[in-house]
Amino acid sequence: MLAASWRPSGERGLGYVMAKIVLAGFNIDYEVLQDIRNGGGVPEFVTPETISAAYARISRDPTDVGELRRKSRNEVLKARQSNAAIVFGMGHHSVAEHAVFNFDITDVSRLAIEALESHRLASYTEKSQRYIKLDEDFVLPAEIEQAGAADPFREYMARSFFRYRKLVDALTSSGMDEKLAGEDARYVLPLAVTGQLGMTINARSLEHLIKRLASHPLSEVRELSTAFLDVAGPVAPSLIRFVEPGHYDLHRYEAAIEAARALPTIPASDGPMETGPESTVRMIACDPEGDVFILATLVQGVINRGLGPAIEWVRGLSTEERMKVFESITAGMSIHDPMPREFEHAGMTFEIIMSAAAFGQAKRHRMASITTQPYDPSLGITIPKSVYAASLANFMIEAFDDAHRMVDLLGGPSSALAGYAWLNANRRRCVMTLNLREFYHMSRLREDGHAQWDIRDIASRMSRTVKRAFPVCGSLLGGKDMVRDAIRERNRKAGID
């Protein structure tokens, strides 16, 4: 059974709804659609497996691919047998990527959404707490019910939503736009608040996702795994097969923790941090000659030399000469154009202490490698500047204290259940490794004036550090509104419209 979500039912009493996953769509052969339009009726089996089976045969069968698809449509059971043999027998798992699914996911907690969206090879569009005024919906997981803490948790959530409404009203009364007031007031809401999203994913990634969710410590997340399998498994049984987590999936982090505890010394705690509006950003590592390496890979073909000689050639250039090479390569670029792929050859690693609200946006940069620690009360909370300006900071500190008491009731900060009680304001440590091309994308989006202030502050701090590390190849970093005029002026000088 899926985790229950609670919402008010009228003015009194409690109404329960269930977290829900609906199969919204999947890709099927276009000829099937044409037959249906022409009155041919719906075939017995409508499945994306036939496309996967047809494409799987391309490498070994000279038959025209259109004919291969026709054969797969007319012999679905054979197509499924072919998929099983090729994908799982021969190990050609990429064949499963030709089957694509769409899902509606509703009444799931923000905490569970974090677990779901940590899977990178999928597309997500999520209900935004920035733009939508929130109702009083939240997940009440089975573990809290079983621990006899359901009533205290409901009361805690009621107090949290009361604070949210009071903050919205107070910030609006101070002259703040209602939408922006809701955006900042959500920092007092716990991660048990429900959200919804649409997800698109191929069968290969879905199988991996189901397996990974099944090994999660929270029952809500494990039940999502079961729900995905229930709705997608019957549609593509030949492509979604191995979904049971093994010992490695279930215990590898436990083993790492035990190994660390057995070591003679563990670094001392950083100590408690003050609350405030700013996150902490620190570059841990970067390619020391990132500019040289990127420029060398860009000009390698021009000078017709190997990478080693190209690197030595760039090393011999002055900063001004390197900038001329960079400007010639990026001439005619607009703010919407990505950097060349050669920018992926230089990378950097950051440690960032950020709020749950900011992490909800940082995790969308899935081409980066992001790992996290649990939310840590010793890192303090992020309080929006608007809340300080309205003299309401104590209101948020009160919310944090209330969350801490609830966490203690749920087993303490080390308990997996603690995440449901922590606020959007609570902070965690994240390690983010990404290449310069991906960081340009992050900078354009998150440093722009339309970006939310919390993630914009993080991106700006990162950007300042990256520009120092890559003074040539990082010179065009900035939000779209920040660099638009500079790029246009540079192109104008070069005679490019």
N, C-alpha and C positions, 0 to 999 in steps of 0.2 A: 504494500500500500504506500502511496506517495505521502510525503510530509504534508500535514495539514497547514493551511494558511488561515489566519483569523481575520475577520473584519466585522465591524458593527452591523447588527441586523436591526434596522430601525433605530429608535431612540433607546431601547433597553435590550438587554440580552446579547448573546453571542451567536454569530453564524459562522459555520466552518465551510471552507471551500478547499479543493484539492489542487496542488500543483499539477500542471497539465502540459503534456507535450503532444502536439498534433502534427501529423505528417501533412504538410501544406502542399507538397508537390514533388515531382521527380522528373528527370528527363526521359523521354521515350522517343522512339523512332518517328521521324516526321511522316513517313508513309502511313503509320498507324493513325495519326491525326487526320490525314487526308481521307483515309477509308471511313473514319467516323463521320467526317463532314459530308461525305458522299452517301451517307445512309448505310454504310456497310456494317454498322453495329460495333460494339466494343468487344475485342477478342477476349478469350477466356483468361489469358495471362497478359497483363499490361505491366511491364517491368523494364527498368533500365539495363537489366542483365544482357538483353539481346545485343545492345550496342557494344557493351564490353566484350561479349563473346565474338562478335564480328571483327572488332578491331584487334582482338588477340590473335586472329588467324592471318592478319595481313602479312606478318613477317615470314610465314611459311607457306602461304597459299597464293598463287598468282591470280586467282579469280578477282574480278573487279570488286572493289569494296562495297558498291551498291548491291551486288549480287550476294556478297557475304552477309550483308544486313538482312536481305530478304530471306535467306536460308535460316538465319537465327530467329527471325520473327515467326517463321512457319514451324520451327522445331525448337520451342522454348525449353523443353526438358533436356534435349541434347545440348542446347546452348548452356544450360546450367551445369551439365556434366563437364562441358568443355572449360567453363570458367573454373570449376573446382580443380580440374587437372592442371590447367595452365597457371592459375594464380597460386594455388597452395601446393600442388605437386611439383611444378617446375620452379616455383618461386618468383614468377613474374608479377609482382604485386601491383605494379603501376597500371596493369589492365583494369584493376578495380577503380581507378581514378576516373574512368570514363562514365561511371554511374554517379549521379549527383542528386542530393536530396535537399529539400527545404523544410524547415520545421518552425512552427509557432510554439514558443515556450512561455508559459504564463504562470503567475503566482509562485515564483521561485525567489528565494532570498537573494539579497545583494551579495551575501557571503558565498552562496552556492554559485552565483554567476561568476565570481572571481575564479572558482575552481574550474568552471566550464570554459571560460574564455582564456584560461591559461594554455589551452590547446591552440597552437598557432595556425595550423593549416585548415582554416575555416573562415567564413565571413559572418560577422555579427553586426546587427543594428539593434541597439538597446534603448529602451525607454529612459529618457534623461530626467534625472532629478533636478537638473538645472532649469528646464523649460516647462515642467509640468508640476502643478500644485498637487501634493500627495494626499491621497486618502489614508485612512488608518488601517492599512493592510500590512500584515506581517506573518512570517512563518513561525509556527510553534512546533519545533521538531520533536520527534518521538522520544529522544533521549531526555528532554526536559519534562515531558509528561511522565515518563517512567521514573524520573528522580523525584517526583512529587513537587516540582517547582513551577508547575504551569500557572497557578494563580499569582504567585509573586512576579512571574515573568510578564503576565498580562498587565498587571498593575504598573510594572516598570515601563512597558511600552506605552501605556496610557499617559504616564507622566512625560514620556519623551515626545509624544505627539502634542501634548499640551504645551510643552516648551517650544516646539516648532511653530505652532500657531501664534503663540505670544511673540516670538521673535519676528515672524512675518509682519504682524500688526505693528510692533514697535518700530521696525526698520521702515515700514511704509509710512508710518506717522512722522518719521524724521525726514521725509521727503524722498526716500529711495523708491525707485521704480519697483512695482510689485513683483515682477519677474526676477529682478536682481535680488530683492529681499528674500524670495523663496530659495534662490540659489545659495545664499549665505546661511539662511536659517537651517538648511538641511544638514549642516555640520553637527547639529545636536541629535540627529536621528541615528539609531543603531543599524547595524548591517543585517538585522532580521527583517527589515522593511522589504516588501516584495517588489519585484520588477518584472518586466517582460521583454522579450527580444525575438527577433527573427534570425535564424541561422541557416546558412547554406554550406554544405560539406559533401565531399565525395566519399564513396563507400570505403575506400582504403583508410582514410582519416577517421571515418565514423567508427570503424571496427576498433581502431586504436583508442579513440576517445571512450568508447563504451568500456573497454578493458581498464583504462586508467581511472575512470570515474568509479568503477566497481571496487577499486582498492582504497578509496578515500575513507578517512576515519568518520566522516559524518554520514548518518543514515540518509539525510535529504539528498546528498550528492550520489550515494550508491543507488538510491531509488530512481534518480534521473537516468542512470546507466540502464536499469531495467526497463524504464519507459522507452528509451531510444530503441532498445532491442525489440521490445514488443511491437512498436509501430513500423519499424523499418525492416526487421528481420524477415517477416513473411513476404515482403516485396522483392527482396534480393537475397534469398537464402544461400545462393552460391558464392556471394561476395562477403557476407558478414557471418563468420563462422567461429573464429578463435577469440573469444571475448572473456574467458575466465582468467582472472589475474593469478599469476604464479607466485612462488615464494619471493622472487626478486621484486615483483611489483608491490607485494604486501609488506615486506620487512626491510628493504634496503636502508630506509632512513632510520629505523630503529637500530639497526646494526651500526650505522655511523655514529649515532648518539652514544651508544654503549662504548664504542671504541674511543670516542673523545673523552668520556668520563673516566676511562681507565688510564688516561695519560697523566703524568705526574703533575703538570701545572696547566692551569687554564688562565688566560688573561683576565685581569681585573675588570670589573664593570666600568663602563664609561661614566656612571653616575647619573642621577636624575637630570632631566633637561627642563628648562623653563618653558611655559606655554608661550605661544606667540604666533604671528601670522606667517613666519618664514620657515621654509624647509632648509635642510642642510644638504649641500651638494659638494662632493669631493671627487676629483679625478684620481683614480687609483693607479691607472696605467694607460699608456698610449704608445703607438709606434713612434720611436724617437726621431725617425727620418720620414715621417708620413708624407710631407710635401715632396721630398725627393723621390720617394717610391711611386707616388701617384703620377707625378710629371714624367718619370722615366717610363712607366707603362704606357702613358699617352703618346709619347714621342718615339717609342721604340720602333714602330713601323716606319716612321718618317726617316729616321737616320739609318734604318736597315741594319740594326745591330742587335745582338743578344741583350737580355735584360741587364746583365752585369756591366757591360760597357755603357749602356744607356744610363744606369745609375751613376757611374763615374762622370759621365758627361754633364748630368744635371748638377752633381755636386760641385762641379767647376763653375757653375753659373752664379752670378751675384743675385741678391734678392730682387733687384729691379729686373734682371733678365728672366728670372723665374716667373715674375709677375707678368711679363710680356707673353711668355708661353701660355700661362694660365688664361690671360685675357683673350688670346687668339683662339684658344680651344673653346671658350665659353661665349664667344662673340655671337650675337643674335639670340641669346637665351632670353626667355621670358620668365616671370616668376612662377609659372606653372610647369616649366620644363624640369625634369629630373637631371641631376648631374650624370655624366658619363659613367658607365659601369666600372671603369678603372678606379673610381673613387671608393669602391668596395675593398680595395687592396690595403687600405689603412684603417685601423680601428682604435677604439678606446674603451676603457672600462670605468664606470662611475659607481660610487656608493652614494645612495640618496636616502635620506630620511624624509619620508613624505606621509601626508595624511591619506586616509582611505579614500577621500574624495578625489585627491590628486591621482592616486594609484588607479582609480577607475578609468582615468583617461590615459595614463602612461601605459597601461597594459594593452591598449589598442595598437601600440607600435610593435606588432607581433614579429616583424622581421628582425627586431633586436632580440638578444638573449636576456631575459629578465628572470631573476630568482629572488625569492623573498624570505624574510623571517616572519614569524607571527607578529601580530600587533603587540606592542610593548608599552605598558603604562609608564615605564621610566623615561620614555622619550617625550612625554608630555603630549599636548594636543595643539592643533592648529586652530587659532581663533581668527576669524575674518576681521580685517581692519574696520569694516563697517560696524561690527559688533563693539569693537573698542570705542569707535567714534560715538556710538549711541550709549556709552557707559553701561554696556550689558555683558562685559567680560565675565563678571562673577556668575552670571546666569549660565554660561557655558562651563565654567569650573564646577558649578553645582551639578550640571549634567554629567560631567566626567566623574565626579565623586559617586554619583548615583550608579553610573555604569560599573565602576570599580566594585561597589557593593554587590551588584548583580553578578559580576564575574566571580567573586568569591563564593557566592551561593551556587554557581555552576561548576565549581571545582578549581577555581583559580586561573591565573593568566596562562598557565601551561596546558589547560584543558582545551580540546578542540572546540568545545561548546562556547568558550569565551568569545569567539568571533561574533556570535549572534548579538552579544550585548555591547560590544565596543561600538563607538560612534564613528560617523564619517570624519570626525575631527581627530580620532586616534591615529597615531603614527606607527610606521614600521620601517625597517631597513630593507632597501632593495638594492640589488646589484644589477646594473645594466651594462651589457657589452654590445656595441654596435659599430658599424663602419661609418665612414664620413658621408657616404651617399645617403644612407638611412638617416643620419643625423640632420642632413640638409632638409629632408622631408619633415622630420620632427620640428626643426627650427621654423620652417615656413608656416607650419600649421599652428604650433603652440606658442610662438612668440608674436603672432599676429594680434592686432587689437581686439579681434572678436573672440580670442581664446579666453577661457576662464582664468581668473587671476592666479589661482594656486599653481596650476600646471604651467602658466606663463612665467611665473617667478622661477620655477625649476628649470624650464627650458632656457631662460635668459641666463641663469647662473652657469648652466652647462655650456652655453654658447660662448660666453666670455672666456671660459677655460679652453675650449676647443680652438678659438681664434688665436690664443697664445701658442697652442701646440702646433697648429697648422696655419701660420700667418699668411701664406699664399693661397693654398687651396681652401682654406676656411674663410677667406676674406668676404665672400658674398653671403655669409650666414645672416639670418634675420627673418622676421615675419614678413608676410607678403606686403603688408602696408609699409614696412620699414625699408625694404630694398627696391620697391617698384620704381621709384623715381631714379635711384642710382643706376639701375640696370638700363632704364630707358635712356638716360643721359649718356651712358657708356656706349650704347648701341648707336645713338645719334652721332656721337663723335667718330664712330667707326664707319659712318655712312650706311647704317643698316636700319631699315624701317621697322 
